[in-house]
Amino acid sequence: MIKKGLKVKILSGKDKNKEGEVIEIDRKNNRAKIKGINIVKKHLKTTKEKKGGIISKENFIHLSNLKNIEKNTKVEVKK
């Protein structure tokens, strides 16, 4: 299972074979945001509070295109 904070590998798409950390998960649509992966350009309109322009940010990737590469760190309790 893929959770926030885990390290994953991208299996397909333009960022194939890259690795990154999960920063956000959308369980309803089965998608996840990976730090530094699937960067898109977003055009923002200028407002009173924020300056407009073109910003780069991560976009969601489907969970089927991700592979967990972090080993579980559970400690077994001996009886």
PDB file as gemmi writes it, atoms N, CA and C in Angstrom:
CRYST1    1.000    1.000    1.000  90.00  90.00  90.00 P 1                      
ATOM      1  N   MET A   1       0.842  -1.183   0.000  1.00  0.00           N  
ATOM      2  CA  MET A   1       0.000   0.000   0.000  1.00  0.00           C  
ATOM      3  C   MET A   1       0.884   1.243   0.000  1.00  0.00           C  
ATOM      4  N   ILE A   2       0.516   2.198  -0.789  1.00  0.00           N  
ATOM      5  CA  ILE A   2       1.271   3.443  -0.898  1.00  0.00           C  
ATOM      6  C   ILE A   2       0.687   4.476   0.055  1.00  0.00           C  
ATOM      7  N   LYS A   3       1.556   5.040   0.889  1.00  0.00           N  
ATOM      8  CA  LYS A   3       1.132   6.022   1.881  1.00  0.00           C  
ATOM      9  C   LYS A   3       1.977   7.275   1.751  1.00  0.00           C  
ATOM     10  N   LYS A   4       1.520   8.345   2.364  1.00  0.00           N  
ATOM     11  CA  LYS A   4       2.241   9.611   2.365  1.00  0.00           C  
ATOM     12  C   LYS A   4       3.590   9.428   3.075  1.00  0.00           C  
ATOM     13  N   GLY A   5       4.649   9.941   2.455  1.00  0.00           N  
ATOM     14  CA  GLY A   5       5.976   9.859   3.041  1.00  0.00           C  
ATOM     15  C   GLY A   5       6.817   8.693   2.549  1.00  0.00           C  
ATOM     16  N   LEU A   6       6.217   7.727   1.846  1.00  0.00           N  
ATOM     17  CA  LEU A   6       6.968   6.579   1.338  1.00  0.00           C  
ATOM     18  C   LEU A   6       7.736   6.944   0.073  1.00  0.00           C  
ATOM     19  N   LYS A   7       8.823   6.224  -0.169  1.00  0.00           N  
ATOM     20  CA  LYS A   7       9.622   6.417  -1.372  1.00  0.00           C  
ATOM     21  C   LYS A   7       9.097   5.457  -2.437  1.00  0.00           C  
ATOM     22  N   VAL A   8       8.837   5.985  -3.648  1.00  0.00           N  
ATOM     23  CA  VAL A   8       8.272   5.176  -4.727  1.00  0.00           C  
ATOM     24  C   VAL A   8       9.081   5.364  -6.011  1.00  0.00           C  
ATOM     25  N   LYS A   9       8.914   4.401  -6.926  1.00  0.00           N  
ATOM     26  CA  LYS A   9       9.546   4.450  -8.241  1.00  0.00           C  
ATOM     27  C   LYS A   9       8.445   4.575  -9.282  1.00  0.00           C  
ATOM     28  N   ILE A  10       8.683   5.394 -10.328  1.00  0.00           N  
ATOM     29  CA  ILE A  10       7.704   5.591 -11.397  1.00  0.00           C  
ATOM     30  C   ILE A  10       7.906   4.494 -12.433  1.00  0.00           C  
ATOM     31  N   LEU A  11       6.813   3.800 -12.808  1.00  0.00           N  
ATOM     32  CA  LEU A  11       6.897   2.672 -13.733  1.00  0.00           C  
ATOM     33  C   LEU A  11       6.618   3.043 -15.179  1.00  0.00           C  
ATOM     34  N   SER A  12       5.877   4.139 -15.426  1.00  0.00           N  
ATOM     35  CA  SER A  12       5.578   4.520 -16.800  1.00  0.00           C  
ATOM     36  C   SER A  12       5.377   6.019 -16.902  1.00  0.00           C  
ATOM     37  N   GLY A  13       5.412   6.526 -18.141  1.00  0.00           N  
ATOM     38  CA  GLY A  13       5.217   7.948 -18.379  1.00  0.00           C  
ATOM     39  C   GLY A  13       6.524   8.664 -18.654  1.00  0.00           C  
ATOM     40  N   LYS A  14       6.467   9.988 -18.698  1.00  0.00           N  
ATOM     41  CA  LYS A  14       7.642  10.777 -19.050  1.00  0.00           C  
ATOM     42  C   LYS A  14       8.725  10.741 -17.972  1.00  0.00           C  
ATOM     43  N   ASP A  15       8.370  10.388 -16.742  1.00  0.00           N  
ATOM     44  CA  ASP A  15       9.331  10.320 -15.644  1.00  0.00           C  
ATOM     45  C   ASP A  15       9.668   8.877 -15.257  1.00  0.00           C  
ATOM     46  N   LYS A  16       9.611   7.953 -16.221  1.00  0.00           N  
ATOM     47  CA  LYS A  16       9.862   6.541 -15.975  1.00  0.00           C  
ATOM     48  C   LYS A  16      11.232   6.324 -15.331  1.00  0.00           C  
ATOM     49  N   ASN A  17      11.299   5.400 -14.361  1.00  0.00           N  
ATOM     50  CA  ASN A  17      12.500   5.004 -13.625  1.00  0.00           C  
ATOM     51  C   ASN A  17      13.015   6.063 -12.656  1.00  0.00           C  
ATOM     52  N   LYS A  18      12.292   7.155 -12.450  1.00  0.00           N  
ATOM     53  CA  LYS A  18      12.688   8.144 -11.449  1.00  0.00           C  
ATOM     54  C   LYS A  18      12.093   7.746 -10.108  1.00  0.00           C  
ATOM     55  N   GLU A  19      12.698   8.260  -9.030  1.00  0.00           N  
ATOM     56  CA  GLU A  19      12.233   7.960  -7.685  1.00  0.00           C  
ATOM     57  C   GLU A  19      11.901   9.245  -6.953  1.00  0.00           C  
ATOM     58  N   GLY A  20      10.950   9.166  -6.040  1.00  0.00           N  
ATOM     59  CA  GLY A  20      10.578  10.331  -5.261  1.00  0.00           C  
ATOM     60  C   GLY A  20       9.732   9.951  -4.067  1.00  0.00           C  
ATOM     61  N   GLU A  21       9.407  10.957  -3.256  1.00  0.00           N  
ATOM     62  CA  GLU A  21       8.636  10.749  -2.042  1.00  0.00           C  
ATOM     63  C   GLU A  21       7.193  11.208  -2.252  1.00  0.00           C  
ATOM     64  N   VAL A  22       6.242  10.435  -1.747  1.00  0.00           N  
ATOM     65  CA  VAL A  22       4.819  10.771  -1.863  1.00  0.00           C  
ATOM     66  C   VAL A  22       4.529  11.948  -0.936  1.00  0.00           C  
ATOM     67  N   ILE A  23       3.949  13.031  -1.504  1.00  0.00           N  
ATOM     68  CA  ILE A  23       3.633  14.201  -0.691  1.00  0.00           C  
ATOM     69  C   ILE A  23       2.132  14.383  -0.495  1.00  0.00           C  
ATOM     70  N   GLU A  24       1.327  13.747  -1.352  1.00  0.00           N  
ATOM     71  CA  GLU A  24      -0.130  13.872  -1.229  1.00  0.00           C  
ATOM     72  C   GLU A  24      -0.792  12.702  -1.932  1.00  0.00           C  
ATOM     73  N   ILE A  25      -1.924  12.228  -1.390  1.00  0.00           N  
ATOM     74  CA  ILE A  25      -2.659  11.114  -1.996  1.00  0.00           C  
ATOM     75  C   ILE A  25      -4.127  11.489  -2.144  1.00  0.00           C  
ATOM     76  N   ASP A  26      -4.688  11.161  -3.314  1.00  0.00           N  
ATOM     77  CA  ASP A  26      -6.111  11.349  -3.588  1.00  0.00           C  
ATOM     78  C   ASP A  26      -6.721   9.952  -3.718  1.00  0.00           C  
ATOM     79  N   ARG A  27      -7.207   9.396  -2.610  1.00  0.00           N  
ATOM     80  CA  ARG A  27      -7.740   8.029  -2.596  1.00  0.00           C  
ATOM     81  C   ARG A  27      -8.990   7.877  -3.467  1.00  0.00           C  
ATOM     82  N   LYS A  28      -9.794   8.913  -3.558  1.00  0.00           N  
ATOM     83  CA  LYS A  28     -11.036   8.843  -4.335  1.00  0.00           C  
ATOM     84  C   LYS A  28     -10.743   8.561  -5.806  1.00  0.00           C  
ATOM     85  N   ASN A  29      -9.704   9.193  -6.346  1.00  0.00           N  
ATOM     86  CA  ASN A  29      -9.349   9.026  -7.758  1.00  0.00           C  
ATOM     87  C   ASN A  29      -8.136   8.131  -7.969  1.00  0.00           C  
ATOM     88  N   ASN A  30      -7.629   7.492  -6.906  1.00  0.00           N  
ATOM     89  CA  ASN A  30      -6.463   6.597  -6.974  1.00  0.00           C  
ATOM     90  C   ASN A  30      -5.242   7.281  -7.585  1.00  0.00           C  
ATOM     91  N   ARG A  31      -4.910   8.452  -7.076  1.00  0.00           N  
ATOM     92  CA  ARG A  31      -3.774   9.211  -7.592  1.00  0.00           C  
ATOM     93  C   ARG A  31      -2.894   9.700  -6.454  1.00  0.00           C  
ATOM     94  N   ALA A  32      -1.623   9.972  -6.780  1.00  0.00           N  
ATOM     95  CA  ALA A  32      -0.682  10.467  -5.778  1.00  0.00           C  
ATOM     96  C   ALA A  32       0.210  11.538  -6.395  1.00  0.00           C  
ATOM     97  N   LYS A  33       0.668  12.462  -5.557  1.00  0.00           N  
ATOM     98  CA  LYS A  33       1.621  13.495  -5.959  1.00  0.00           C  
ATOM     99  C   LYS A  33       2.984  13.102  -5.426  1.00  0.00           C  
ATOM    100  N   ILE A  34       3.996  13.123  -6.299  1.00  0.00           N  
ATOM    101  CA  ILE A  34       5.350  12.741  -5.930  1.00  0.00           C  
ATOM    102  C   ILE A  34       6.247  13.972  -6.012  1.00  0.00           C  
ATOM    103  N   LYS A  35       7.092  14.159  -5.006  1.00  0.00           N  
ATOM    104  CA  LYS A  35       7.967  15.331  -4.943  1.00  0.00           C  
ATOM    105  C   LYS A  35       8.946  15.329  -6.123  1.00  0.00           C  
ATOM    106  N   GLY A  36       8.909  16.386  -6.939  1.00  0.00           N  
ATOM    107  CA  GLY A  36       9.836  16.547  -8.054  1.00  0.00           C  
ATOM    108  C   GLY A  36       9.494  15.749  -9.303  1.00  0.00           C  
ATOM    109  N   ILE A  37       8.339  15.096  -9.343  1.00  0.00           N  
ATOM    110  CA  ILE A  37       7.944  14.246 -10.471  1.00  0.00           C  
ATOM    111  C   ILE A  37       6.678  14.805 -11.116  1.00  0.00           C  
ATOM    112  N   ASN A  38       6.564  14.651 -12.439  1.00  0.00           N  
ATOM    113  CA  ASN A  38       5.401  15.098 -13.218  1.00  0.00           C  
ATOM    114  C   ASN A  38       5.156  16.601 -13.035  1.00  0.00           C  
ATOM    115  N   ILE A  39       6.181  17.386 -13.293  1.00  0.00           N  
ATOM    116  CA  ILE A  39       6.115  18.842 -13.147  1.00  0.00           C  
ATOM    117  C   ILE A  39       5.332  19.430 -14.317  1.00  0.00           C  
ATOM    118  N   VAL A  40       4.356  20.299 -14.007  1.00  0.00           N  
ATOM    119  CA  VAL A  40       3.566  20.976 -15.026  1.00  0.00           C  
ATOM    120  C   VAL A  40       3.645  22.483 -14.793  1.00  0.00           C  
ATOM    121  N   LYS A  41       3.393  23.253 -15.849  1.00  0.00           N  
ATOM    122  CA  LYS A  41       3.367  24.718 -15.758  1.00  0.00           C  
ATOM    123  C   LYS A  41       1.937  25.170 -15.521  1.00  0.00           C  
ATOM    124  N   LYS A  42       1.751  26.091 -14.590  1.00  0.00           N  
ATOM    125  CA  LYS A  42       0.421  26.607 -14.253  1.00  0.00           C  
ATOM    126  C   LYS A  42       0.453  28.122 -14.393  1.00  0.00           C  
ATOM    127  N   HIS A  43      -0.487  28.666 -15.161  1.00  0.00           N  
ATOM    128  CA  HIS A  43      -0.587  30.111 -15.358  1.00  0.00           C  
ATOM    129  C   HIS A  43      -1.502  30.685 -14.285  1.00  0.00           C  
ATOM    130  N   LEU A  44      -0.994  31.658 -13.516  1.00  0.00           N  
ATOM    131  CA  LEU A  44      -1.784  32.296 -12.466  1.00  0.00           C  
ATOM    132  C   LEU A  44      -2.080  33.738 -12.817  1.00  0.00           C  
ATOM    133  N   LYS A  45      -3.308  34.137 -12.580  1.00  0.00           N  
ATOM    134  CA  LYS A  45      -3.724  35.505 -12.817  1.00  0.00           C  
ATOM    135  C   LYS A  45      -3.326  36.370 -11.615  1.00  0.00           C  
ATOM    136  N   THR A  46      -2.934  37.604 -11.864  1.00  0.00           N  
ATOM    137  CA  THR A  46      -2.552  38.515 -10.798  1.00  0.00           C  
ATOM    138  C   THR A  46      -3.776  38.939  -9.988  1.00  0.00           C  
ATOM    139  N   THR A  47      -3.627  38.913  -8.660  1.00  0.00           N  
ATOM    140  CA  THR A  47      -4.671  39.387  -7.760  1.00  0.00           C  
ATOM    141  C   THR A  47      -4.062  40.421  -6.815  1.00  0.00           C  
ATOM    142  N   LYS A  48      -4.866  40.973  -5.922  1.00  0.00           N  
ATOM    143  CA  LYS A  48      -4.343  41.948  -4.968  1.00  0.00           C  
ATOM    144  C   LYS A  48      -3.339  41.311  -4.012  1.00  0.00           C  
ATOM    145  N   GLU A  49      -3.575  40.046  -3.644  1.00  0.00           N  
ATOM    146  CA  GLU A  49      -2.709  39.366  -2.691  1.00  0.00           C  
ATOM    147  C   GLU A  49      -1.494  38.710  -3.347  1.00  0.00           C  
ATOM    148  N   LYS A  50      -1.687  38.149  -4.536  1.00  0.00           N  
ATOM    149  CA  LYS A  50      -0.623  37.359  -5.177  1.00  0.00           C  
ATOM    150  C   LYS A  50      -0.238  37.947  -6.519  1.00  0.00           C  
ATOM    151  N   LYS A  51       1.047  37.786  -6.807  1.00  0.00           N  
ATOM    152  CA  LYS A  51       1.557  38.173  -8.116  1.00  0.00           C  
ATOM    153  C   LYS A  51       1.293  37.027  -9.094  1.00  0.00           C  
ATOM    154  N   GLY A  52       0.887  37.351 -10.287  1.00  0.00           N  
ATOM    155  CA  GLY A  52       0.604  36.331 -11.292  1.00  0.00           C  
ATOM    156  C   GLY A  52       1.869  35.864 -11.985  1.00  0.00           C  
ATOM    157  N   GLY A  53       1.695  34.990 -12.952  1.00  0.00           N  
ATOM    158  CA  GLY A  53       2.820  34.488 -13.717  1.00  0.00           C  
ATOM    159  C   GLY A  53       2.690  32.994 -13.962  1.00  0.00           C  
ATOM    160  N   ILE A  54       3.787  32.400 -14.402  1.00  0.00           N  
ATOM    161  CA  ILE A  54       3.819  30.970 -14.693  1.00  0.00           C  
ATOM    162  C   ILE A  54       4.607  30.287 -13.586  1.00  0.00           C  
ATOM    163  N   ILE A  55       3.982  29.311 -12.914  1.00  0.00           N  
ATOM    164  CA  ILE A  55       4.679  28.574 -11.868  1.00  0.00           C  
ATOM    165  C   ILE A  55       4.752  27.102 -12.266  1.00  0.00           C  
ATOM    166  N   SER A  56       5.742  26.404 -11.739  1.00  0.00           N  
ATOM    167  CA  SER A  56       5.878  24.962 -11.949  1.00  0.00           C  
ATOM    168  C   SER A  56       5.466  24.252 -10.673  1.00  0.00           C  
ATOM    169  N   LYS A  57       4.672  23.176 -10.816  1.00  0.00           N  
ATOM    170  CA  LYS A  57       4.262  22.416  -9.650  1.00  0.00           C  
ATOM    171  C   LYS A  57       4.055  20.963 -10.033  1.00  0.00           C  
ATOM    172  N   GLU A  58       4.020  20.089  -9.006  1.00  0.00           N  
ATOM    173  CA  GLU A  58       3.800  18.670  -9.247  1.00  0.00           C  
ATOM    174  C   GLU A  58       2.330  18.412  -9.549  1.00  0.00           C  
ATOM    175  N   ASN A  59       2.088  17.421 -10.414  1.00  0.00           N  
ATOM    176  CA  ASN A  59       0.728  17.007 -10.719  1.00  0.00           C  
ATOM    177  C   ASN A  59       0.550  15.558 -10.283  1.00  0.00           C  
ATOM    178  N   PHE A  60      -0.699  15.088 -10.204  1.00  0.00           N  
ATOM    179  CA  PHE A  60      -0.982  13.740  -9.734  1.00  0.00           C  
ATOM    180  C   PHE A  60      -0.607  12.677 -10.765  1.00  0.00           C  
ATOM    181  N   ILE A  61      -0.241  11.484 -10.256  1.00  0.00           N  
ATOM    182  CA  ILE A  61       0.068  10.298 -11.067  1.00  0.00           C  
ATOM    183  C   ILE A  61      -0.816   9.164 -10.550  1.00  0.00           C  
ATOM    184  N   HIS A  62      -1.301   8.319 -11.448  1.00  0.00           N  
ATOM    185  CA  HIS A  62      -2.143   7.199 -11.037  1.00  0.00           C  
ATOM    186  C   HIS A  62      -1.328   6.195 -10.228  1.00  0.00           C  
ATOM    187  N   LEU A  63      -1.955   5.604  -9.198  1.00  0.00           N  
ATOM    188  CA  LEU A  63      -1.260   4.678  -8.306  1.00  0.00           C  
ATOM    189  C   LEU A  63      -0.747   3.428  -9.017  1.00  0.00           C  
ATOM    190  N   SER A  64      -1.371   3.044 -10.140  1.00  0.00           N  
ATOM    191  CA  SER A  64      -0.925   1.853 -10.865  1.00  0.00           C  
ATOM    192  C   SER A  64       0.427   2.071 -11.536  1.00  0.00           C  
ATOM    193  N   ASN A  65       0.862   3.323 -11.660  1.00  0.00           N  
ATOM    194  CA  ASN A  65       2.153   3.634 -12.273  1.00  0.00           C  
ATOM    195  C   ASN A  65       3.253   3.811 -11.237  1.00  0.00           C  
ATOM    196  N   LEU A  66       2.982   3.448  -9.984  1.00  0.00           N  
ATOM    197  CA  LEU A  66       3.947   3.613  -8.906  1.00  0.00           C  
ATOM    198  C   LEU A  66       4.293   2.264  -8.282  1.00  0.00           C  
ATOM    199  N   LYS A  67       5.547   2.154  -7.806  1.00  0.00           N  
ATOM    200  CA  LYS A  67       6.001   0.944  -7.129  1.00  0.00           C  
ATOM    201  C   LYS A  67       6.689   1.357  -5.838  1.00  0.00           C  
ATOM    202  N   ASN A  68       6.276   0.761  -4.724  1.00  0.00           N  
ATOM    203  CA  ASN A  68       6.874   1.052  -3.433  1.00  0.00           C  
ATOM    204  C   ASN A  68       8.275   0.445  -3.380  1.00  0.00           C  
ATOM    205  N   ILE A  69       9.305   1.262  -3.094  1.00  0.00           N  
ATOM    206  CA  ILE A  69      10.669   0.738  -3.024  1.00  0.00           C  
ATOM    207  C   ILE A  69      11.232   0.786  -1.611  1.00  0.00           C  
ATOM    208  N   GLU A  70      10.428   1.267  -0.669  1.00  0.00           N  
ATOM    209  CA  GLU A  70      10.871   1.353   0.720  1.00  0.00           C  
ATOM    210  C   GLU A  70      10.486   0.069   1.442  1.00  0.00           C  
ATOM    211  N   LYS A  71      11.445  -0.518   2.148  1.00  0.00           N  
ATOM    212  CA  LYS A  71      11.186  -1.751   2.884  1.00  0.00           C  
ATOM    213  C   LYS A  71      10.417  -1.424   4.156  1.00  0.00           C  
ATOM    214  N   ASN A  72       9.556  -2.357   4.580  1.00  0.00           N  
ATOM    215  CA  ASN A  72       8.825  -2.163   5.837  1.00  0.00           C  
ATOM    216  C   ASN A  72       9.800  -2.251   6.994  1.00  0.00           C  
ATOM    217  N   THR A  73       9.614  -1.394   7.980  1.00  0.00           N  
ATOM    218  CA  THR A  73      10.532  -1.354   9.121  1.00  0.00           C  
ATOM    219  C   THR A  73       9.830  -1.822  10.396  1.00  0.00           C  
ATOM    220  N   LYS A  74       8.963  -2.814  10.269  1.00  0.00           N  
ATOM    221  CA  LYS A  74       8.276  -3.353  11.433  1.00  0.00           C  
ATOM    222  C   LYS A  74       9.232  -4.217  12.249  1.00  0.00           C  
ATOM    223  N   VAL A  75       9.139  -4.098  13.547  1.00  0.00           N  
ATOM    224  CA  VAL A  75       9.972  -4.900  14.442  1.00  0.00           C  
ATOM    225  C   VAL A  75       9.108  -5.994  15.028  1.00  0.00           C  
ATOM    226  N   GLU A  76       9.584  -7.246  14.909  1.00  0.00           N  
ATOM    227  CA  GLU A  76       8.828  -8.362  15.441  1.00  0.00           C  
ATOM    228  C   GLU A  76       9.075  -8.479  16.941  1.00  0.00           C  
ATOM    229  N   VAL A  77       8.020  -8.770  17.672  1.00  0.00           N  
ATOM    230  CA  VAL A  77       8.134  -8.959  19.120  1.00  0.00           C  
ATOM    231  C   VAL A  77       8.192 -10.449  19.401  1.00  0.00           C  
ATOM    232  N   LYS A  78       9.288 -10.879  20.062  1.00  0.00           N  
ATOM    233  CA  LYS A  78       9.428 -12.316  20.392  1.00  0.00           C  
ATOM    234  C   LYS A  78       8.747 -12.593  21.710  1.00  0.00           C  
ATOM    235  N   LYS A  79       8.049 -13.738  21.775  1.00  0.00           N  
ATOM    236  CA  LYS A  79       7.339 -14.111  22.990  1.00  0.00           C  
ATOM    237  C   LYS A  79       8.190 -14.976  23.872  1.00  0.00           C  
TER     238      LYS A  79                                                      
END                                                                             
